[in-house]
Amino acid sequence: MKIRILYIICFFLCLSIYSQKKFHFLGNNADKQELTFDLINNLIIIPLEINGHQLSFILDTGVNKTILFNLTKRDSIGLNNVKKVFIRGLGDGEPIEALLSKGNQFRVKKLMSSNQDLYVILKDAFNLSAKMGTTIHGIIGYDLLKDVIVKINYNTKRIVFYNPKTYKSRKCRKCEVFPLQFYRKKPYINVGARIDTVNNIVTPLKLLIDTGGSDAMWLFEGTKEMIRTPIKHFKDILGEGISGTIYGNRSKIPSVSIGKFILKEPTVSFLDSSSTFNARQFKERNGSIGGNILKRFKIWIDYPNKKISLKKNASLKSGFYYNMSGLHVIYDGQELVKEKAITRMLDSRSDGNQSSNNIISFVNTYNYRFKPKFKVDKVVIGSPAYKAGILKDDVIVAINNKPAHEFKLEEIITLFQTKPNRRMKIKVKRGITNLKFEFRLEKRI
């Protein structure tokens, strides 16, 4: 009898622990949670509270672990049940050291889970906050998405998490529903693509749905006969992975079709096996679809029922652009900037009422304010900026005669993706010397 009672207690204890690992909605009749997100470089940034501390995380369908990689003393959180591990991802570097912490409380407003695993990277290999111009603490994907149905509206920057038990889908004539295949807790979709610029052959592809990738598409060379870099391409830096910098050949293909939706001339990055060794463990995978395609739709992602619904928005037929300067600029902290302030003074004999007899004088004063500073992180070899002579670690002073501190990083990135042959005047500070450079944006594909 004692054995039977012990078995029942253990059974319910296991049920309790399992349920705490899941996200659940707080409050009576809670069936959804809506919030606004930031969209930076096609990436979705949401607030995530960990052990009572509010942080900013990328919502990334391409990860199966919640990873914290940027933690300052000000953001410090208590970590429970910690042990040392090694993790690796995209990139050609070695696995990196991390801490695995168990039993953490995660919360997105009224969505909460009390027993989550958290991987903490001791060294911020991404330097993602600098690359995005705002503080990013980590990435979360499967741990949250497995328990909800999520609607993402890129145009309004609104996201809604629905309770799968109470969610009722509405009929949508302009939507198309696609099944998802999961491998290691990551979602994959079947699409078709015209890769060859000569023949009209449509190649079937299986691609990871990757909200954590800012590009349109990545394709893995060699996974199919047709997947090879077109003649017209250039070598580029695609981003940073857990295991190092990701390089690839950037090009364009004639089209990609997702069901009835056809996107013409998307930019595509072709990656070799050295940068994608870990990602190629799923032999059926041919690449990924990223934010530059996903943002052209309103999306319902349904992990519990293994499906995704797409509804096109006004940007479906918009062109696909890329960095035509070769400059990769990052946020580099703040600096004091001297600003002129003009103070208006009335004649001392005036009673404060302005009239034609009042004498008004202006006194110039100066304020010193902290403003954002940007520097060159990388320069693509052979690019217009490279040929002009701009170097890594040059501090950007002005762009087209506008002080750099008046830009947001996102605006600088967009400026380099405008139109071919646009003249760019860049003033930089190299050491104690100010230098001026001029080049034109160059269409290379």
Secondary structure as the mmCIF struct_conf table of DSSP 4:
data_model
#
loop_
_struct_conf.conf_type_id
_struct_conf.id
_struct_conf.beg_label_comp_id
_struct_conf.beg_label_asym_id
_struct_conf.beg_label_seq_id
_struct_conf.end_label_comp_id
_struct_conf.end_label_asym_id
_struct_conf.end_label_seq_id
HELX_RH_AL_P HELX_RH_AL_P1 LYS A 2 LYS A 21
BEND BEND1 LYS A 22 LYS A 22
STRN STRN1 HIS A 24 PHE A 25
BEND BEND2 GLY A 27 GLY A 27
TURN_TY1_P TURN_TY1_P1 ASN A 28 ASN A 29
STRN STRN2 LYS A 32 THR A 36
STRN STRN3 ASP A 38 ILE A 40
TURN_TY1_P TURN_TY1_P2 ASN A 41 ASN A 42
STRN STRN4 LEU A 43 ILE A 50
TURN_TY1_P TURN_TY1_P3 ASN A 51 GLY A 52
STRN STRN5 HIS A 53 LEU A 59
TURN_TY1_P TURN_TY1_P4 THR A 61 GLY A 62
BEND BEND3 ASN A 64 LYS A 65
STRN STRN6 ILE A 67 LEU A 68
BEND BEND4 LYS A 73 LYS A 73
TURN_TY1_P TURN_TY1_P5 ARG A 74 ASP A 75
BEND BEND5 ASN A 81 ASN A 81
STRN STRN7 VAL A 82 ILE A 87
BEND BEND6 LEU A 90 GLY A 93
STRN STRN8 ILE A 96 VAL A 108
TURN_TY1_P TURN_TY1_P6 LYS A 109 LYS A 110
STRN STRN9 LEU A 111 ILE A 121
BEND BEND7 LEU A 122 LYS A 123
BEND BEND8 ALA A 125 PHE A 126
HELX_RH_AL_P HELX_RH_AL_P2 LEU A 128 MET A 132
TURN_TY1_P TURN_TY1_P7 GLY A 133 GLY A 133
BEND BEND9 THR A 134 THR A 134
STRN STRN10 GLY A 138 ILE A 140
HELX_RH_AL_P HELX_RH_AL_P3 TYR A 142 LEU A 145
TURN_TY1_P TURN_TY1_P8 LYS A 146 ASP A 147
STRN STRN11 ILE A 149 ASN A 153
TURN_TY1_P TURN_TY1_P9 TYR A 154 LYS A 157
STRN STRN12 ARG A 158 TYR A 162
TURN_TY1_P TURN_TY1_P10 PRO A 164 THR A 166
HELX_LH_PP_P HELX_LH_PP_P1 SER A 169 LYS A 171
TURN_TY1_P TURN_TY1_P11 ARG A 173 LYS A 174
STRN STRN13 CYS A 175 PRO A 179
STRN STRN14 GLN A 181 TYR A 183
TURN_TY1_P TURN_TY1_P12 ARG A 184 LYS A 185
STRN STRN15 LYS A 186 ARG A 194
BEND BEND10 THR A 197 ASN A 199
HELX_LH_PP_P HELX_LH_PP_P2 ILE A 201 VAL A 202
STRN STRN16 THR A 203 ILE A 209
TURN_TY1_P TURN_TY1_P13 THR A 211 GLY A 212
BEND BEND11 ASP A 215 ALA A 216
STRN STRN17 MET A 217 PHE A 220
TURN_TY1_P TURN_TY1_P14 GLU A 221 GLY A 222
BEND BEND12 THR A 223 LYS A 224
TURN_TY1_P TURN_TY1_P15 GLU A 225 MET A 226
BEND BEND13 ILE A 231 LYS A 232
STRN STRN18 PHE A 234 GLY A 241
TURN_TY1_P TURN_TY1_P16 ILE A 242 SER A 243
STRN STRN19 GLY A 244 LYS A 252
BEND BEND14 PRO A 254 PRO A 254
STRN STRN20 SER A 255 ILE A 258
TURN_TY1_P TURN_TY1_P17 GLY A 259 LYS A 260
STRN STRN21 PHE A 261 LYS A 264
BEND BEND15 GLU A 265 GLU A 265
STRN STRN22 THR A 267 LEU A 271
TURN_TY1_P TURN_TY1_P18 SER A 273 SER A 275
BEND BEND16 THR A 276 THR A 276
TURN_TY1_P TURN_TY1_P19 PHE A 277 ASN A 278
HELX_RH_3T_P HELX_RH_3T_P1 ALA A 279 GLN A 281
BEND BEND17 PHE A 282 PHE A 282
TURN_TY1_P TURN_TY1_P20 LYS A 283 GLU A 284
STRN STRN23 GLY A 287 ILE A 289
HELX_RH_AL_P HELX_RH_AL_P4 GLY A 291 LEU A 294
TURN_TY1_P TURN_TY1_P21 LYS A 295 ARG A 296
STRN STRN24 PHE A 297 ASP A 302
TURN_TY1_P TURN_TY1_P22 TYR A 303 LYS A 306
STRN STRN25 LYS A 307 LYS A 312
TURN_TY1_P TURN_TY1_P23 ALA A 314 LYS A 317
BEND BEND18 SER A 318 SER A 318
BEND BEND19 MET A 324 SER A 325
STRN STRN26 LEU A 327 LEU A 346
TURN_TY1_P TURN_TY1_P24 SER A 348 ARG A 349
BEND BEND20 GLY A 352 GLY A 352
TURN_TY1_P TURN_TY1_P25 SER A 356 ASN A 357
STRN STRN27 ILE A 360 VAL A 379
TURN_TY1_P TURN_TY1_P26 ILE A 381 GLY A 382
BEND BEND21 SER A 383 SER A 383
HELX_RH_AL_P HELX_RH_AL_P5 PRO A 384 ALA A 388
TURN_TY1_P TURN_TY1_P27 GLY A 389 GLY A 389
TURN_TY1_P TURN_TY1_P28 LYS A 392 ASP A 393
HELX_LH_PP_P HELX_LH_PP_P3 ASP A 394 ASP A 394
STRN STRN28 VAL A 395 ILE A 399
TURN_TY1_P TURN_TY1_P29 ASN A 400 ASN A 401
STRN STRN29 LYS A 402 PRO A 403
HELX_RH_3T_P HELX_RH_3T_P2 ALA A 404 GLU A 406
BEND BEND22 PHE A 407 PHE A 407
HELX_RH_AL_P HELX_RH_AL_P6 LEU A 409 LEU A 415
TURN_TY1_P TURN_TY1_P30 PHE A 416 GLN A 417
BEND BEND23 THR A 418 THR A 418
TURN_TY1_P TURN_TY1_P31 PRO A 420 ASN A 421
STRN STRN30 ARG A 423 ARG A 430
TURN_TY1_P TURN_TY1_P32 GLY A 431 ILE A 432
STRN STRN31 THR A 433 ARG A 440
#
